Amino acid sequence: MLHYINAHMIFVSLYNSFIQTLILILSLTLAIFGTFLGLLITGKSLDLVAKKSILQIDFANQKKNWGFSRQEALRFVECGF
């Protein structure tokens, strides 16, 4: 539990948003569960989900800093640009 609090404090300092960090922590928790389940089923590691979620949040924040609206930034993430 302490590592969740520590990670949450680090992400809050990076993103300056409680909601974004909460989404990130929840997605990482689900990614860890999915990784163990995938490892159990296939025998291969699936840690790409955790890396991708961090990059998507960072990409959306960059687009917002460049002047795009929230919806436009999310469309960029959805399209995979």
N, C-alpha and C positions, 0 to 999 in steps of 0.2 A: 504494500500500500504506500509505503514511503517513496518508492521509485515513481509512482504515479504523481504524487504531489510534487516531487522534484522535477519531473519532466514537464508537468503543467506550468510550474513557475518559469522554467526555461522558455517554453513556447509562448507564454504570455509576454515575456520580455522581448521575444523576437517579433511577434505579430501584433502586439498591443490590442488584443481582442480576446475577451473571455469566450465568446461563442465559437470563434475559429479554433481556439485551442481545445475546447470541449469536443468539437467535431473531430479534430485530429486525434485526440486521446481515445475517443470511442472507436474511430476507424482503425487505429493501431491495435486496440484490444481485440476487435473482431478479426483483424488480419492475423494476429498471433494465434487465435483460436482456429482460423481457417488454415494457417500454415501447419499447425499440429495435425489437424484433420487430413489435410492433403498429404502430409508426410506419412501419416499412418496408412492412407489408402495407396499412394503411388510410390512412396519411398524417395521422393524428390523434394527439395526445398522450394517454397513459394514466397520468399520474402520480398518479391517485387512489388506486392500490393502496398506495403508500408512505405517503400521509397516513392512509389507513384503518388500516393496521397499527399506526402509532404511537398513534392514538386508541383502538384496541381494547385495547392493552396498558395504557394509562392508565386506561381505563374499568374494566378488570378489577382493577387495583390500587386504584382508589377503592372498588369494592365490597368488596374484602378489608379495606380500612381501616375500612369501615362495619360490619364484623363478620361478613360472609358467609364461608363456607368457600371454598376454592379451586374446588371443583366447582360450587358455586352461582354464583360469579363468572363462571366459564367458560360456564355455561348462559345467563347474562344476555348475554354476548358473542355466543354462538351464536344466540340468539333475536333479537338486534338491538335490545335495549332501550337 
